[in-house]
């Protein structure tokens, strides 16, 4: 019986084969897990096997759509999510399953091991995933990252999966809805993935941050009581004018949180600029109506 189903959204990732190969090398029982890749693979890097299946889509899907489609093709009791630019170590699945042995655990998020070889990737990871680094302590969290998240099938189905109207930040949305449904989100830092997205230029960093701002749950009125910005900063021009101050506060918090972050101080000015880009994106937020359906066809 399949115990764990791993679902990966893919849109022509140049390193998806490394992700798949890493999953095939898991120390977990090979008969107890499956890997499902959903999306488009123009480079032909996904090779199917006894463990791996690839579902080609007719058109590009956002990560939420691809994950939901992938879950539809799985049977595991635990659904583990990672991204097509992540490399999990051999013990990744075992660490996740060990945490689920606690009957009180239905949602587990793992840590992000940053790629320090690429300066822009490093900076992007510091900006986006500083709360999910490997040296952070284990325990409950308000938000988890979908590039390293596992949810029991029962919990996933109870909230109808990912909200497909989020092209980005869908992990924040599902985290909030899981908590609202009464589930505790547990962070396990020993369940790590190496996140190595192809961000090779400064403008890649800025574009990524800007787009995350556009769809952030922090400025979604629906979640004003969950993690929103103070009401004053929801005014578009106030957010734009306050961007330098908000970005400075966020950057100081990141680099003062843990001593280890100080070794990356060269990234600090660019994290600051990325946070300004986030504010500008948030000022142009593209939310649709509050009448959201988690599963849109």
Residue pairs with C-beta under 8 A, 6 or more apart in sequence:
1 32
2 32
2 33
2 34
2 74
2 75
2 76
2 77
3 29
3 32
3 33
3 76
3 77
3 78
3 97
4 28
4 32
4 33
4 34
4 76
4 77
4 78
4 79
4 80
4 93
4 96
4 97
4 150
5 33
5 34
5 35
5 36
5 71
5 74
5 75
5 76
5 78
5 79
5 80
6 23
6 33
6 34
6 35
6 36
6 80
6 81
6 82
6 93
7 36
7 38
7 66
7 67
7 70
7 71
7 74
7 79
7 80
7 81
8 16
8 19
8 20
8 35
8 36
8 37
8 38
8 70
8 81
8 82
8 83
8 84
9 38
9 39
9 61
9 62
9 63
9 65
9 66
9 67
9 70
9 83
9 84
10 16
10 37
10 38
10 39
10 40
10 41
10 46
10 66
10 84
11 39
11 40
11 60
11 61
11 66
11 84
12 39
12 40
12 41
12 42
12 43
13 19
13 45
13 84
13 85
14 43
14 45
14 198
15 45
15 84
15 85
15 87
15 196
15 198
16 37
16 41
16 43
16 45
16 46
16 84
16 85
17 45
17 46
17 47
18 87
19 82
19 83
19 84
19 85
19 86
19 87
19 88
20 35
20 37
20 45
20 46
20 47
20 52
22 87
22 88
22 89
22 90
22 92
23 35
23 51
23 52
23 88
23 93
24 35
24 49
24 51
24 52
25 90
26 33
26 88
26 90
26 91
26 92
26 93
26 94
27 90
27 91
27 93
27 94
28 93
28 94
28 97
30 50
30 51
33 51
33 76
33 93
34 51
34 52
34 53
34 74
34 75
34 76
35 51
35 52
35 53
36 52
36 53
36 54
36 55
36 70
36 73
36 74
37 46
37 52
37 53
37 54
37 55
37 70
37 84
38 54
38 55
38 57
38 61
38 66
38 67
38 69
38 70
38 73
39 55
39 56
39 57
39 60
39 61
39 66
39 84
40 56
40 57
40 60
41 54
41 56
46 52
46 54
48 54
53 73
55 69
55 70
55 73
57 66
57 69
61 69
62 164
62 166
62 167
62 168
62 170
63 83
63 146
63 162
63 167
63 168
63 170
64 161
64 162
64 163
64 164
64 165
64 166
64 167
64 170
65 162
65 164
65 296
67 81
67 146
67 161
67 162
67 170
68 161
68 162
68 164
68 295
71 79
71 156
71 161
76 153
77 152
77 153
78 96
78 97
78 100
78 150
78 151
78 152
78 153
79 150
79 151
79 152
79 153
79 156
80 93
80 96
80 149
80 150
81 146
81 147
81 148
81 149
81 150
81 151
82 88
82 147
82 148
82 193
83 146
83 147
83 195
85 195
85 196
85 197
85 198
86 147
86 148
86 193
86 194
86 195
86 196
87 193
87 194
87 196
88 148
88 192
88 193
88 194
89 192
89 193
89 194
92 110
92 191
92 192
92 193
95 110
95 188
95 190
95 191
96 108
96 110
96 150
96 188
96 191
99 105
99 108
99 186
99 188
99 191
100 106
100 108
100 150
100 152
104 184
105 184
105 186
106 151
106 152
106 154
106 155
106 183
106 184
107 144
107 149
107 150
107 151
107 152
107 155
107 178
107 183
107 184
107 185
107 186
108 149
108 150
108 151
108 186
108 187
108 188
108 191
109 132
109 141
109 144
109 145
109 148
109 149
109 150
109 185
109 186
109 187
109 188
110 132
110 148
110 149
110 150
110 187
110 188
110 189
110 190
110 191
110 192
110 193
111 132
111 133
111 134
111 136
111 148
111 187
111 188
111 189
111 190
111 191
111 192
111 193
112 125
112 129
112 132
112 133
112 134
112 145
112 147
112 148
112 192
112 193
112 195
113 134
113 192
113 193
113 194
113 195
114 121
114 122
114 125
114 126
114 129
114 133
114 194
114 195
115 121
115 122
115 125
115 194
115 195
115 196
116 122
116 264
118 196
118 199
118 200
119 266
119 267
120 199
120 200
120 201
120 202
120 204
120 205
120 270
121 195
121 196
121 197
121 198
121 199
121 200
122 264
122 267
123 205
123 267
123 270
123 271
123 274
124 197
124 199
124 204
124 205
124 208
124 209
124 274
125 195
126 254
126 261
126 264
126 267
126 271
127 205
127 209
127 254
127 271
127 274
127 275
128 208
128 209
128 212
129 145
129 195
130 254
130 257
130 261
131 141
131 143
132 144
132 145
132 148
132 187
133 189
133 258
133 260
134 189
134 192
135 189
135 258
135 260
136 187
136 189
136 258
137 189
138 186
138 187
138 188
138 189
138 190
139 186
139 187
140 184
140 185
140 186
140 187
141 175
141 185
141 186
141 187
142 175
142 176
142 179
142 185
142 227
143 171
143 172
143 175
143 176
143 185
143 227
144 171
144 175
144 185
144 187
145 171
146 162
146 170
146 171
146 174
147 171
147 193
147 195
148 191
148 192
148 193
149 171
151 178
155 178
155 181
155 183
158 181
159 174
159 177
159 178
159 181
159 294
160 293
160 294
160 295
161 174
161 294
161 295
162 170
162 173
162 174
162 294
163 170
163 173
163 174
163 177
163 292
163 293
163 294
164 170
164 293
164 294
164 295
164 296
165 288
165 292
165 293
165 296
166 173
166 215
167 211
167 215
168 211
168 212
168 214
168 215
169 212
169 215
169 216
169 217
172 216
172 217
172 227
173 217
173 223
175 185
176 217
176 223
176 226
176 227
177 294
178 185
179 185
179 226
180 226
198 204
199 205
199 208
202 270
205 270
205 273
205 274
205 277
206 273
206 274
206 277
207 277
208 274
209 274
209 275
209 277
209 278
209 281
210 277
210 278
210 280
210 281
211 281
212 278
212 281
213 219
213 277
213 278
213 279
213 280
213 281
213 282
213 283
213 284
213 285
214 281
214 282
214 284
214 285
214 286
215 285
215 286
215 287
216 278
216 281
216 282
216 285
217 223
217 226
217 227
217 228
218 227
218 228
218 229
218 282
219 228
219 229
219 234
219 239
219 282
219 285
219 287
220 228
220 285
220 287
221 228
221 234
221 287
221 290
222 290
222 292
224 231
228 234
229 239
229 282
232 238
233 239
233 242
233 246
236 283
236 284
237 283
239 246
239 279
239 282
239 283
240 279
240 280
240 283
242 279
243 275
243 276
243 279
243 280
243 283
244 276
246 275
246 279
247 272
247 273
247 275
247 276
247 278
247 279
248 272
250 275
251 268
251 271
251 272
251 275
254 261
254 271
255 261
255 262
255 264
255 265
255 268
255 271
